[in-house]
Amino acid sequence: MVIHYGKFISLVAKQRLGSASRTFYSTLPTSSIDGEKLLSLVYEKQSKPQSEIINFAPVTASEAQHHSLMIQAPNQPEHAKVLKVSVLGMPNAGKSTFINSIFGRKLMATSDKIDTTVTNRYAISTMGDTQILIQDTPGIVAGGKAKRLGLPVRRVSQPAQSFANADIGIVVADLTSRRVKTGYLQPEILMTMLKNMDIPTILVLNKSDKYKKKLQLPILIHQLTAGQVAGVPYEPDKISIAPMRLPKVTETIPANFDEVDLKDVQDLDRRLRKNEASLMNKLRHYRGWPHFQDVFVVSAMEQTGLDILRRYMLHHAKPGPWKFHDQATTDASPKEIILDSIRAGLLQHLPEEVPYQVHPVIRERSDREDGMLQIEIDVICRKKSHYSCVFRKSNVIAKETQEHLQDVFFLEVFVDVNPVYIRNFRP
């Protein structure tokens, strides 16, 4: 088996990254090599930590200081550069973990449950004359499903709004997802990109540490990109392996999106309101997206495959005004960070529907004389069974929340979590 390394990691990044790319690729062979040897070289190269974009600046725990940072005019240099990146993906694709890994610290709250991220959040890194803004977004949920789940309209629209305002879009696809493993992007992803075809987009295949069939990645990339990356046909080498088991619908899949009737996507907002289900069903029959500019294979959890992606973003920053002061690390307020963190703990440790039906509130926060930040959290429960669940897990939730907030604020933090039963509570 042979794999062309440039196609496996980033099909066209080598031509675009200049000296940084030449440094990365200089010790890799320039022709086809044995696939297993290539994979070991790639993972060895990408596992070495780099300092680009990694941001170790503390996040202020003071609401007043945060507000001051948000309203201050950016203290940018004369030749400032900026890049706004929107991270898009299905619920639980690992978007927040991916952003944390890019920045080298746990800025965003994470859990193993869907809907941990409920609003758009910027992670900000300023280095010299360049400011990189990476916006985390809630997992994409189609309008019909959102209505069934009772999700607010604002929550559903936020990923598309972020994507439309970005300089570069990153689609994070979960390699352990059943649909992605069989060579399909979710129709919700395709629909968002159809609405924003003018936004350059790259594909990041995440959770490579859990994907066991690594030698099949070239074929999978071919399917997810409809055989084309950055306008260049991408044909994996002929590899003698067993064919992947695909659903019967593959027999009717068009070769690529050139066969899509563009009349079906014109005036898309109007069509979505009137006939979203029909369009979604049609998109289920299409494998991938032929307009990705690059493809990267990473493991956010293991922090592999991220170095070249960091350099890629730095390279694509363009002259333009900064959005934030260089001391800003996130646009989330301390209160929002605390509530996001406690919500992640509730999602991680409470069963089934319970974390979605309880409501954390900050009862009190104070700065102690010894410099420790003390936070008292009430978790309001409308059912006694939910109260019992929170009570049993309150210590572990408090401990994990405390550890996360210490990483964010660079302060000693004490967190106390208390369930409160209020039957008729209205959030």
Summary of the structure (lengths in Angstrom):
residues: 427
radius of gyration: 22.6
end to end distance: 58.2
largest distance: 69.1
contacts: 1363
relative contact order: 0.16
helix: 41%
strand: 19%
